[in-house]
Amino acid sequence: MDPAEWAEANFQIVRHDAYRFQDPQARAVEITEEYYAHNAPIILDQLAAAGVRLAYLLNSAFA
């Protein structure tokens, strides 16, 4: 998967999950317990995917 596909996949995740908690009129997002509880598993999955992508890029660059 190339970086443009990563960006699009991540955008779709936040659009349907993280942004649904945001008040369109607010200037900042308040991180509530509900927001955290809903998004913690998504955050962990995204961090794991980022680690795999970084490892792939580093292996490609230094192999």
MOVENKA-V595089 format. One line per field, one symbol per residue. ss: DSSP state (H for helix, E for strand, C for the rest). burial: + if it has 24 or more other C-alpha atoms within 12 Angstrom, else -. Layout:
ss->???
burial->???
This chain:
ss->CCHHHHHHHHHHHHHHCCHHHCCCCCCCCCCCHHHHHHHHHHHHHHHHHHHHHHHHHHHHHHC
burial->-----------------+--+------------------------------------------
